[in-house]
Amino acid sequence: MNTLSVLVEGPVFVPGDAGYDTERSGFQLAGQHRPAVIVGATSASDVRTAIRFAAARDLPIAVQATGHGLTAPAQDALLITTHRMSGFRIDPAAGTAWIEAGVRWKAVVDAAAEHGLAPLSGSSPSVGAVSYTLGGGIGVLVRSYGLAADHVRTLEVVTADGEMRQVSAGSDLFWALLGGGNNFGVV
Ligand SMILES: Cc1cc2nc3c(=O)[nH]c(=O)nc-3n(C[C@H](O)[C@H](O)[C@H](O)COP(=O)(O)OP(=O)(O)OC[C@H]3O[C@@H](n4cnc5c(N)ncnc54)[C@H](O)[C@@H]3O)c2cc1C
């Protein structure tokens, strides 16, 4: 695991490290991840490196933004945490936003409000915007505007081969990701 710390910019944790328990824990405390290694990704490049590292060692891969949707804990896996990837930008004229993997809805709601805009977010401001959207995204404005997933233009995803792909409506992967959650890569 020492090699991994050199290859990524973000922190790497293994069981017993200070910070390991905090890093693996999220909102849902009923199920607890006990991964073999955690990569606290700071960029898409860290995500790519982590996925390639895991693939070369046959380690299962899991990803967590906030832990609101934890269902199957990642045991003996490589867990990629994305909460450090908290950047986003809003284009008020286009009415669009580009959102990184670790962004929680509250940040986007607050920034969009300054432009008189609102995202198609859900009931909890602390849920992750990306995974909420990958799961469909049934928000408070669903009756007027539909699912959040139906408004996505482009996704940037690192697939299991460690390649980064930008996909949009012409691509099968794009449609698979919208509703398929984490089954096809790390967005
Ligand atoms: C209090 C609460 C309120 C909610 N309200 C709503 C609501 O109003 N409407 C609604 O539609 N849903 C709602 N949900 C469900 C929520 O949208 C999903 O559980 C969502 O997946 C949580 O995303 P997260 O990033 O916060 O959680 P996480 O547990 O970090 O992630 C959830 C899932 O997404 C995967 N994932 C995380 N990041 C990525 C990534 N970058 N790429 C690929 N996969 C990724 C994870 O592996 C995991 O399987 C709510 C959940 C809670 C706990």
The ligand as an SDF file (V2000), in Angstrom:
LIG
                    3D

 53 58  0  0  0  0  0  0  0  0999 V2000
  -31.8090   11.3700    4.6970 C   0  0  0  0  0  0  0  0  0  0  0  0
  -31.8990   10.9420    3.2400 C   0  0  0  0  0  0  0  0  0  0  0  0
  -32.7300   11.6380    2.3790 C   0  0  0  0  0  0  0  0  0  0  0  0
  -32.8350   11.2570    1.0340 C   0  0  0  0  0  0  0  0  0  0  0  0
  -33.6890   11.9450    0.2050 N   0  0  0  0  0  0  0  0  0  0  0  0
  -33.8000   11.5680   -1.0840 C   0  0  0  0  0  0  0  0  0  0  0  0
  -34.7150   12.2640   -1.9690 C   0  0  0  0  0  0  0  0  0  0  0  0
  -35.4220   13.1880   -1.5900 O   0  0  0  0  0  0  0  0  0  0  0  0
  -34.7620   11.8500   -3.2660 N   0  0  0  0  0  0  0  0  0  0  0  0
  -33.9640   10.8130   -3.7220 C   0  0  0  0  0  0  0  0  0  0  0  0
  -34.0550   10.5090   -4.9290 O   0  0  0  0  0  0  0  0  0  0  0  0
  -33.1210   10.1570   -2.9140 N   0  0  0  0  0  0  0  0  0  0  0  0
  -33.0360   10.4940   -1.6160 C   0  0  0  0  0  0  0  0  0  0  0  0
  -32.2000    9.7940   -0.7850 N   0  0  0  0  0  0  0  0  0  0  0  0
  -31.4260    8.6920   -1.3380 C   0  0  0  0  0  0  0  0  0  0  0  0
  -30.0620    9.2090   -1.8190 C   0  0  0  0  0  0  0  0  0  0  0  0
  -30.2510   10.0480   -2.9340 O   0  0  0  0  0  0  0  0  0  0  0  0
  -29.1840    8.0230   -2.2370 C   0  0  0  0  0  0  0  0  0  0  0  0
  -28.9900    7.1750   -1.1390 O   0  0  0  0  0  0  0  0  0  0  0  0
  -27.8650    8.5260   -2.8000 C   0  0  0  0  0  0  0  0  0  0  0  0
  -27.2610    7.4550   -3.4960 O   0  0  0  0  0  0  0  0  0  0  0  0
  -26.9510    9.0170   -1.7080 C   0  0  0  0  0  0  0  0  0  0  0  0
  -25.7640    9.4760   -2.2850 O   0  0  0  0  0  0  0  0  0  0  0  0
  -24.5400    9.8960   -1.3610 P   0  0  0  0  0  0  0  0  0  0  0  0
  -23.4160   10.2770   -2.2140 O   0  0  0  0  0  0  0  0  0  0  0  0
  -25.0310   10.9070   -0.3720 O   0  0  0  0  0  0  0  0  0  0  0  0
  -24.2600    8.5480   -0.5390 O   0  0  0  0  0  0  0  0  0  0  0  0
  -23.1030    7.4470   -0.6900 P   0  0  0  0  0  0  0  0  0  0  0  0
  -23.4980    6.3870    0.3100 O   0  0  0  0  0  0  0  0  0  0  0  0
  -21.7650    8.0390   -0.5420 O   0  0  0  0  0  0  0  0  0  0  0  0
  -23.2920    6.8840   -2.1310 O   0  0  0  0  0  0  0  0  0  0  0  0
  -24.4710    6.1650   -2.4680 C   0  0  0  0  0  0  0  0  0  0  0  0
  -24.2120    5.1840   -3.5880 C   0  0  0  0  0  0  0  0  0  0  0  0
  -23.6910    5.8560   -4.7090 O   0  0  0  0  0  0  0  0  0  0  0  0
  -22.4280    5.3300   -5.0880 C   0  0  0  0  0  0  0  0  0  0  0  0
  -21.5560    6.4350   -5.4500 N   0  0  0  0  0  0  0  0  0  0  0  0
  -21.1140    7.4280   -4.6430 C   0  0  0  0  0  0  0  0  0  0  0  0
  -20.3410    8.2720   -5.3410 N   0  0  0  0  0  0  0  0  0  0  0  0
  -20.2590    7.7830   -6.5960 C   0  0  0  0  0  0  0  0  0  0  0  0
  -19.5890    8.2030   -7.7720 C   0  0  0  0  0  0  0  0  0  0  0  0
  -18.8220    9.3080   -7.7800 N   0  0  0  0  0  0  0  0  0  0  0  0
  -19.7080    7.4540   -8.8950 N   0  0  0  0  0  0  0  0  0  0  0  0
  -20.4570    6.3370   -8.9040 C   0  0  0  0  0  0  0  0  0  0  0  0
  -21.1350    5.8910   -7.8160 N   0  0  0  0  0  0  0  0  0  0  0  0
  -21.0360    6.6170   -6.6760 C   0  0  0  0  0  0  0  0  0  0  0  0
  -21.9210    4.6070   -3.8410 C   0  0  0  0  0  0  0  0  0  0  0  0
  -21.0730    3.5540   -4.1750 O   0  0  0  0  0  0  0  0  0  0  0  0
  -23.1900    4.1080   -3.2080 C   0  0  0  0  0  0  0  0  0  0  0  0
  -23.5990    2.8900   -3.7950 O   0  0  0  0  0  0  0  0  0  0  0  0
  -32.0870   10.1480    0.5560 C   0  0  0  0  0  0  0  0  0  0  0  0
  -31.2430    9.4340    1.4410 C   0  0  0  0  0  0  0  0  0  0  0  0
  -31.1530    9.8170    2.7700 C   0  0  0  0  0  0  0  0  0  0  0  0
  -30.2770    9.0340    3.6950 C   0  0  0  0  0  0  0  0  0  0  0  0
  1  2  1  0
  2  3  1  0
  2 52  2  0
  3  4  2  0
  4  5  1  0
  4 50  1  0
  5  6  2  0
  6  7  1  0
  6 13  1  0
  7  8  2  0
  7  9  1  0
  9 10  1  0
 10 11  2  0
 10 12  1  0
 12 13  2  0
 13 14  1  0
 14 15  1  0
 14 50  1  0
 15 16  1  0
 16 17  1  0
 16 18  1  0
 18 19  1  0
 18 20  1  0
 20 21  1  0
 20 22  1  0
 22 23  1  0
 23 24  1  0
 24 25  2  0
 24 26  1  0
 24 27  1  0
 27 28  1  0
 28 29  2  0
 28 30  1  0
 28 31  1  0
 31 32  1  0
 32 33  1  0
 33 34  1  0
 33 48  1  0
 34 35  1  0
 35 36  1  0
 35 46  1  0
 36 37  1  0
 36 45  1  0
 37 38  2  0
 38 39  1  0
 39 40  1  0
 39 45  2  0
 40 41  1  0
 40 42  2  0
 42 43  1  0
 43 44  2  0
 44 45  1  0
 46 47  1  0
 46 48  1  0
 48 49  1  0
 50 51  2  0
 51 52  1  0
 52 53  1  0
M  END
$$$$
